[in-house]
């Protein structure tokens, strides 16, 4: 990764953070919880720019502009909202599981050859 890419990434993240800070307080709280959830669950796309998170901010900005409460936008079960957003996404847990399965398959093949 070039230094220019790092600087550009930081600029994009700062602009994203400024958008979050401009949201109403209840939206900010829920956004931060969603962000924590995604960092814990680890959808792979999360590290590729701010696409998923930026989309959530877009949605929240629209909800706030129309006068909706944040739970009117996400529903009362915010974790289910998050899970729905990433249901078709590959997570780091998936990648680890695949690596473990591949290693187990290699070991089983070696054992069969003996």
C-alpha positions as CSV (number, residue, x, y, z in Angstrom):
1,X,0.0,0.0,0.0
2,X,1.4,3.4,-1.0
3,X,1.6,6.3,1.4
4,X,-0.9,8.2,-0.9
5,X,-3.5,5.4,-0.4
6,X,-3.0,5.5,3.4
7,X,-3.5,9.3,3.4
8,X,-6.5,9.1,1.2
9,X,-8.0,6.4,3.4
10,X,-7.5,8.6,6.5
11,X,-9.2,11.5,4.7
12,X,-12.2,9.3,3.8
13,X,-12.5,8.0,7.3
14,X,-12.4,11.5,8.8
15,X,-15.1,12.6,6.4
16,X,-17.1,9.6,7.4
17,X,-16.6,10.3,11.1
18,X,-17.8,13.9,10.5
19,X,-21.0,12.6,8.9
20,X,-21.6,10.4,11.9
21,X,-21.0,13.3,14.3
22,X,-23.6,15.4,12.4
23,X,-26.3,12.8,13.1
24,X,-28.8,13.2,16.0
25,X,-27.5,11.8,19.3
26,X,-29.7,8.6,19.2
27,X,-28.5,7.8,15.7
28,X,-24.9,8.3,16.8
29,X,-25.3,5.9,19.7
30,X,-26.9,3.2,17.5
31,X,-24.4,3.7,14.7
32,X,-21.5,3.2,17.2
33,X,-23.1,0.0,18.5
34,X,-23.5,-1.2,14.9
35,X,-19.9,-0.4,14.2
36,X,-18.7,-2.3,17.3
37,X,-20.9,-5.3,16.3
38,X,-19.4,-5.3,12.8
39,X,-15.9,-5.0,14.1
40,X,-16.6,-8.0,16.3
41,X,-18.4,-10.1,13.7
42,X,-15.9,-9.1,11.1
43,X,-17.5,-8.9,7.6
44,X,-14.6,-8.9,5.2
45,X,-16.0,-6.0,3.2
46,X,-15.8,-3.7,6.2
47,X,-12.1,-3.3,5.7
48,X,-12.5,-2.3,2.1
49,X,-13.2,1.4,2.4
50,X,-16.3,2.6,4.3
51,X,-18.9,1.1,1.9
52,X,-21.1,-0.8,4.3
53,X,-20.7,1.8,7.1
54,X,-21.2,4.7,4.7
55,X,-24.4,3.1,3.5
56,X,-25.7,2.9,7.0
57,X,-24.9,6.6,7.5
58,X,-26.8,7.4,4.3
59,X,-29.8,5.5,5.6
60,X,-29.5,7.2,9.0
61,X,-29.2,10.7,7.4
62,X,-32.4,10.0,5.4
63,X,-34.2,8.7,8.5
64,X,-33.2,11.7,10.6
65,X,-34.1,14.1,7.8
66,X,-37.6,12.6,7.6
67,X,-38.0,12.9,11.4
68,X,-37.9,9.2,12.1
69,X,-36.4,7.8,15.3
70,X,-33.4,5.6,14.8
71,X,-35.3,2.4,15.9
72,X,-38.0,3.3,13.2
73,X,-35.2,2.9,10.7
74,X,-33.4,-0.2,12.1
75,X,-36.3,-1.9,13.9
76,X,-36.2,-2.7,17.6
77,X,-33.7,-5.6,17.1
78,X,-30.6,-3.8,15.9
79,X,-28.5,-7.0,15.9
80,X,-31.0,-8.6,13.5
81,X,-30.8,-5.5,11.4
82,X,-27.0,-5.9,11.3
83,X,-27.2,-9.6,10.5
84,X,-29.6,-8.9,7.6
85,X,-27.1,-6.4,6.2
86,X,-24.3,-8.9,6.2
87,X,-26.2,-12.2,5.7
88,X,-24.5,-12.8,2.3
89,X,-21.1,-11.4,3.3
90,X,-18.1,-13.5,4.1
91,X,-16.8,-12.9,7.6
92,X,-13.4,-13.5,9.1
93,X,-14.9,-16.3,11.0
94,X,-15.9,-17.9,7.7
95,X,-12.3,-17.5,6.4
96,X,-10.9,-19.1,9.6
97,X,-13.4,-22.0,9.4
98,X,-12.4,-22.6,5.7
99,X,-8.7,-22.6,6.7
100,X,-9.4,-25.1,9.5
101,X,-11.4,-27.3,7.2
102,X,-8.7,-27.2,4.5
103,X,-6.0,-28.1,7.1
104,X,-8.2,-31.0,8.5
105,X,-8.7,-32.3,4.9
106,X,-4.9,-32.2,4.3
107,X,-4.3,-34.1,7.5
108,X,-7.0,-36.7,6.7
109,X,-5.5,-37.3,3.2
110,X,-2.0,-37.7,4.7
111,X,-3.4,-40.2,7.2
112,X,-5.1,-42.2,4.5
113,X,-1.8,-42.5,2.5
114,X,0.0,-44.1,5.5
